[in-house]
Amino acid sequence: MDLIRWTGSGLPAGIDELLSEALQSGETWISTFESDWHARPFLEDGEALFLALKAQAPLAMAVLSADPFVDDPTVGRLRYIYVRKAARRHGIGEMLLGACLARARGYWRILRLHTENAVAARMYERRGFRPFAGDDRATHVLTLAPQDAMQGAEGS
């Protein structure tokens, strides 16, 4: 299995099957991925589309982006994280999360995410995310660095 950061100008081959499986599994939140990608690909500083590939076919994906639900350029968001059913319980979600966190450090001050999946919530909490209440767009938040330590968001 390979873990890559997608930098292509179009969507990767095989992503349709991954998205289709997610939708068929009831993960309706994945339905906005393609329109969000086409509106603004996740290629800016601090952003990424990570893919776990086996024989060039996507097994899983995760996106790190600016948080579109807050008006703060120092806040990032983990989103569109999905691992195919057949590939679960092999640490792929942890690998994707690790890649997202490595890319986020030094750029985002805070990372937010939303999950209704208890297994995923425990994985995030093991990596330092804390449950968050008071905003229906975020269930978990991670503080990465104090504001004065930020480089990327100030343009350094």
C-alpha positions as CSV (number, residue, x, y, z in Angstrom):
1,M,0.0,0.0,0.0
2,D,1.2,3.5,-0.8
3,L,0.2,6.7,0.9
4,I,0.4,9.7,-1.4
5,R,-0.5,13.4,-1.5
6,W,-2.5,14.0,-4.7
7,T,-1.2,17.0,-6.6
8,G,-2.8,16.3,-10.0
9,S,-5.0,18.9,-11.7
10,G,-7.9,16.5,-12.0
11,L,-9.4,13.9,-9.7
12,P,-7.4,10.7,-9.3
13,A,-8.4,7.6,-11.2
14,G,-10.6,5.2,-9.2
15,I,-11.9,7.9,-6.8
16,D,-15.4,7.4,-8.2
17,E,-15.5,3.8,-6.9
18,L,-14.4,5.0,-3.5
19,L,-16.9,7.8,-3.3
20,S,-19.6,5.4,-4.6
21,E,-18.9,2.8,-1.9
22,A,-19.1,5.6,0.7
23,L,-22.5,6.8,-0.6
24,Q,-23.9,3.3,-0.8
25,S,-22.8,2.8,2.8
26,G,-24.9,5.7,3.9
27,E,-22.1,8.3,4.2
28,T,-24.0,11.1,2.6
29,W,-21.4,13.7,3.7
30,I,-19.1,12.4,0.9
31,S,-21.6,13.7,-1.7
32,T,-20.1,17.2,-1.8
33,F,-16.5,16.1,-2.3
34,E,-16.4,16.4,-6.1
35,S,-18.1,19.8,-6.2
36,D,-15.9,21.1,-3.4
37,W,-12.8,19.8,-5.3
38,H,-13.9,21.4,-8.6
39,A,-14.7,24.7,-6.8
40,R,-11.3,24.8,-5.1
41,P,-8.9,21.8,-5.2
42,F,-7.2,21.1,-1.9
43,L,-3.8,22.3,-3.2
44,E,-3.1,25.5,-1.2
45,D,-0.5,25.8,1.5
46,G,-1.4,23.6,4.4
47,E,-4.0,21.7,2.4
48,A,-3.9,18.2,0.9
49,L,-5.8,15.3,-0.5
50,F,-4.2,12.2,0.8
51,L,-4.9,8.8,-0.8
52,A,-4.0,5.3,0.3
53,L,-3.5,3.2,-2.8
54,K,-3.2,-0.5,-3.5
55,A,-2.2,-1.3,-7.1
56,Q,-3.0,2.3,-8.0
57,A,-6.6,1.9,-6.7
58,P,-7.8,4.2,-3.9
59,L,-8.5,2.3,-0.7
60,A,-9.0,5.4,1.4
61,M,-8.8,9.2,1.4
62,A,-8.5,12.2,3.7
63,V,-8.6,15.9,3.0
64,L,-7.0,18.7,5.0
65,S,-8.2,22.2,4.0
66,A,-9.1,25.6,5.3
67,D,-12.2,25.3,7.4
68,P,-15.0,26.6,5.1
69,F,-17.3,27.0,8.1
70,V,-15.3,29.7,10.0
71,D,-13.9,33.0,9.1
72,D,-10.4,32.5,10.5
73,P,-7.5,31.8,8.1
74,T,-5.6,30.0,10.9
75,V,-8.3,27.3,11.3
76,G,-8.0,24.1,9.2
77,R,-10.4,21.2,8.8
78,L,-10.0,17.4,8.4
79,R,-12.8,16.3,6.1
80,Y,-13.8,13.6,3.6
81,I,-12.0,10.9,5.5
82,Y,-13.1,7.5,4.3
83,V,-11.6,4.0,4.3
84,R,-13.1,1.2,2.2
85,K,-14.9,-1.4,4.3
86,A,-12.5,-4.2,3.1
87,A,-9.5,-2.1,4.1
88,R,-10.6,-1.2,7.6
89,R,-8.8,-2.3,10.8
90,H,-5.4,-2.2,9.1
91,G,-4.2,1.2,10.4
92,I,-5.0,3.1,7.2
93,G,-7.1,5.7,8.9
94,E,-4.3,6.2,11.5
95,M,-1.8,6.6,8.6
96,L,-4.0,9.2,6.8
97,L,-4.5,11.1,10.0
98,G,-0.8,11.1,10.7
99,A,-0.1,12.5,7.2
100,C,-2.7,15.2,7.7
101,L,-1.3,16.2,11.1
102,A,2.2,16.3,9.8
103,R,1.1,18.6,6.9
104,A,-1.0,20.8,9.3
105,R,1.7,21.5,11.9
106,G,3.3,24.9,11.3
107,Y,0.4,26.1,9.2
108,W,-2.9,25.7,11.0
109,R,-3.4,27.0,14.6
110,I,-6.5,24.9,15.1
111,L,-7.9,21.8,13.3
112,R,-11.6,21.0,13.4
113,L,-13.6,18.0,12.3
114,H,-17.1,16.6,12.4
115,T,-17.8,12.9,13.0
116,E,-20.7,10.8,14.1
117,N,-18.6,7.6,14.1
118,A,-17.6,6.5,17.6
119,V,-14.6,4.5,16.3
120,A,-13.3,7.4,14.4
121,A,-13.9,9.8,17.4
122,R,-11.7,7.5,19.6
123,M,-9.0,7.6,16.9
124,Y,-9.0,11.4,16.8
125,E,-9.1,11.6,20.6
126,R,-6.0,9.4,20.8
127,R,-4.2,11.9,18.6
128,G,-5.1,14.8,20.9
129,F,-8.4,16.1,19.5
130,R,-10.9,17.1,22.2
131,P,-14.7,16.8,22.0
132,F,-16.2,20.2,21.1
133,A,-19.7,21.4,21.7
134,G,-21.6,24.5,20.7
135,D,-21.1,24.3,16.9
136,D,-23.0,21.8,14.8
137,R,-20.2,21.9,12.2
138,A,-17.5,20.5,14.5
139,T,-17.5,17.7,17.0
140,H,-13.7,17.7,17.7
141,V,-10.9,20.3,17.9
142,L,-7.2,20.1,18.1
143,T,-4.9,23.1,19.0
144,L,-1.7,22.7,17.1
145,A,0.3,25.8,18.0
146,P,-0.2,29.2,19.7
147,Q,-0.9,32.1,17.4
148,D,2.5,33.6,17.8
149,A,4.2,30.4,16.6
150,M,2.3,30.3,13.3
151,Q,4.2,30.7,10.1
152,G,2.1,29.6,7.2
153,A,-1.0,31.7,7.9
154,E,1.0,34.9,8.2
155,G,2.7,34.3,4.9
156,S,6.2,33.4,6.2
